[in-house]
Amino acid sequence: MKCALRKVQAASCAGLLAAAAGGCNSLIGLEVGETDPAGTGAGAPPSTSSSSAGGDDGAGAGGGDGAGGGGGAPACNQAEPDAVVAPRGLWGDTIGDDVRHIAAVDGAVTAVVNEGASLTVARWSASGAREPEYTLSVPGVSGMHVAVGAGVVYVAGESTGSATLPSSQRSGCGIGPPSGHSERPSFVAALDAAGRCSWAWSIDGDGGTAARGLAATSDVIAVAVETLGKGKTFGPCALRADVPERFTLVAAFKPAGGACAWHRELGAREAVTVRALAGSAEAGAGVVAVVGDYDAANGAVSLGGDTPVTSESRGLFVARYTSRDGAPQAVTTLKLGGAPRVAPHGAALLRGGDVAIAGNYAGTFDFQDTCPRMPDAGATDNFFVARVSGDHVVWSRGFGDATTDQTAAGVAADDAGAVYVTGLFTGEIDLGAAGKLEASAGKQAGFLIKLDAEGNLVSASKLEAGGAADLRAVAADSSSGAVYAAGSLTGILDLGLDLGQLGSAVDGPRGFITGLSSAR
């Protein structure tokens, strides 16, 4: 069951409803805004809510109903024995040193690629043909994130100083101040059909900045940034003369021209870290989801809703804002309890407004939902996947062992609500009745795991190269059903490609991208 909260101060779920079967989401020792238990979809009214994600203290009696999007279907079941499948690539390509992020829509996949101190943006068709007319290459710039809108590609990243992007506009596309000293500005740029910049916005600050996430909707393009000192913005949207010192903020721009749409200051950078943004460019989706972690003992936290977080608590947060004006729809905070280290690393927005998140944890950690308890990670990293709906965690899964690291990096979702997660692991990933993914001794292997809308394991694949295969990113194109994975590899990666193997036995790390058929 779920609790309807109306400005309750420092209460516990057990104290309020000691006899209630199934429990409810616990509060985090602070005043929270009104929660509408019916408002869990994308059109929910503004609300703030809290769930418990505890360590050994077991705070909170449970979150979700375990049904997910399947109308009461079982959640978190053991996988079928044939769920472990060998990866098979439909096509593959190597490019640069590292493919950092990818986005797929309408039969094409676009990637931000870093090589040395240069950024390249490249695009491939569904059959794996690289589009030669689409190219952007800029020295002194690093790409972090990519998102795709209606006929537009958006790129976010950081620059070592002021820079100019190849532009289709007479005025050009500048990053950072046009003259004078620049630290490390963060930027977002809109690219046209030929890969040329049509507008760019950037923020520079004393001590530098960091680009933390990017999301595109039909209304806005949103970027999350941190400033290390006082910040100043450049481009078509001037937020104000000075951005607060050492602050985390989300800024949204109108797709045509980059004019200001809205921005939210989430809190001090020591207190709030944004790990991912998620959105949908489909007309009417209307949500920007912001995922990260907070520690209110280190400074003010203001995620939205009726009341800012003011108590000395720490946890994860999933905040959904209306893309049109930035108004909060639902802000869910998940208390960490005694867990020593937990951090989300990726997010995907599902149809209806739920958010899938994936990240890493150490020690003993659990969201206290109805799914089996997550495995103990010991002093190493395991990874988790969870589905958050409104004010609660619907389901969660944990994977890994207690002696080696298994870490998640990329998250994607398709129209059916299936969730895809990629990452890097050593040791083994226990999949129950389906068996295990096992990395060879001394190697770091990549993984691709697919879960259905209820959190049941559909398939799992290991991608292992001669050295390391780090799967940083994953994308699912619902229009074609294609699934893409990308990252960096050392040595040769064999995906059963008719065109040959990827990588080189003698070269250093290479960026790669592949279209896969094994994520059934």
Residue, then its C-alpha position, 0 to 999 in steps of 0.5 A: m500500500k501507499c501512504a497519502l502524506r500531507k505535510v507530516q513532520a518526522a514521522s515513521c511509517a510504522g508509527l502511523l500505520a503499525a497494523a497496516a498490511g504490506g507497509c508504506n513508504s517511510l519518510i526521511g525525517l523531514e517535512v514533505g509536500e502533499t502526495d497524491p497516491a493516484g497521481t503516478g502517471a505523466g500527468a500527475p499534479p505537483s507532489t513530493s514523496s519519499s521511499s526508503a531504500g535501506g541498508d541493514d537497518g531495513a527502514g521502511a516496509g516496502g514500496g511498489d505493488g510489484a505489478g509494473g506496467g503489466g496489469g498485475a503480472p508477476a514481477c521479478n521472477q527467476a529467469e528462464p533457463d535459456a535467458v543467457v544468450a550469446p551476443r550476435g552483432l548485425w553490424g559493427d564499427t570502430i571509431g575514435d577512442d571512446v563512444r560515450h553516448i548514443a541515441a536512436v530514433d527512426g532507423a538511425v543511431t547517433a553517437v558522440v565520440n571522443e578521440g584524444a581531445s576532440l569531439t566527433v558526432a557520427r550517425w549510422s543507418a539501421s543497416g550499419a552504414r555510416e552517413p558520410e555527409y553527417t559529420l561534426s569534429v571539433p578539437g578541444v571539446s569532449g562530448m558527454h551526452v546526445a539526444v535526438g529531437a524532431g530532425v535535430v541532434y543535441v549534444a552536450g559536453e565540456s570544452t577546455g576553453s572557448a571554442t567555435l563549432p562548425s555552423s550553419q548560421r552567420s553568427g556562428c556557434g560559440i562555446g564560452p566567452p568570445s574573448g578573454h579567459s575561459e575555464r572549462p565551459s559546459f555546453v549544449a548544441a543543436l545540430d542540423a541534418a548535416g551535423r552543423c550547429s544551428w545554435a549553442w548555449s554554454i556556461d563558464g565558471d570560476g574553476g570550471t563546470a561539468a555537464r551532467g545530463l541531457a534530455a530532449t522532449s517535444d517542448v524543450i531540450a534540457v541540460a544539467v550542469e554544475t558550476l565550481g565557482k560563479g558562472k556566466t552563460f553565453g548564447p541565446c539564453a542568458l539565465r541572469a548576470d551570475v549563476p550561483e557559485r558551486f551550484t547544480l542546475v537544470a536549464a531548458f531551452k526551446p528547440a527552435g533557436g535555443a531561447c530560455a524556457w525555464h531553469r531550476e536550481l537544485g542546490a549546492r553541488e556538494a549536496v546535489t549530484v545529477r547523474a542522468l536526465a531522461g525525456s521523450a521527444e514524442a508529442g505530448a510526452g511532456v516530462v523531463a526526469v532528473v535522477g541523482d543523489y543528494d546529501a542534505a548535510n552538505g548544503a541546501v537541497s531544493l528539488g521542487g514540490d511544496t518543501p525543500v529538503t532541509s534535514e540531514s539526510r541522504g539518498l537518491f532522487v527521481a524528480r519529474y518536471t513538466s517540460r513546458d514550464g519546469a513545474p514539478q510533477a513528482v519528486t521521489t526521494l529514496k533514503l539510503g539508510g545504512a548503505p555505504r555507497v549508492a549512486p544511479h548512473g543512468a535513466a530512461l523514461l517509460r510510456g506513462g511517466d515511470v522512470a527506469i534507473a540503474g546504478n551501483y551500490a556497495g555493501t548491503f542495500d535494498f529498496q524494500d519493495t516486494c522483489p527479492r533482496m539484492p545480493d550483498a556487494g561486500a566492499t565491491d560494486n554491484f549494480f541495480v535496476a529499478r522502476v520508479s512510479g510516482d511515489h514508490v519503487v515498483w520493482s528492483r533487481g540487484f546483480g553481482d557478487a561480493t568479491t569483484d566489481q559489476t557496474a552499470a552505465g547505460v539504460a534504455a527502454d522501448d515502447a513495450g516498457a522493456v528496460y535494457v542495461t549495459g555495463l562492465f564486470t569482472g567475476e560473475i553475475d548470478l542470474g538464478a535458474a538461467g545460470k551466470l555471466e562469467a568474465s574470463a580471469g583477468k578480463q573486464a567484460g561488458f554485459l547487456i541485460k534486458l528486463d521486461a516491464e515487470g522486472n523479469l529477466v528476458s535475456a543476458s549477454k556477455l561481450e568479451a574482448g581480448g582485453a576489456a569491453d566497456l559497454r558505456a551506452v545502449a539505445a533502443d529504437s522502437s520504430s525498428g525494434a533495433v538495439y544498439a550498444a557502444g563503448s570502448l574496447t581493447g583487443i578484438l571483440d567477436l560478435g559473429l559479424d559476417l564483416g569480420q571482428l571489431g578492434s585490434a590485437v595491437d592497438g590501444p582502446r578503440g571506440f565501437i558501436t554495434g547493432l545487436s540481435s541477441a536482446r530478444 
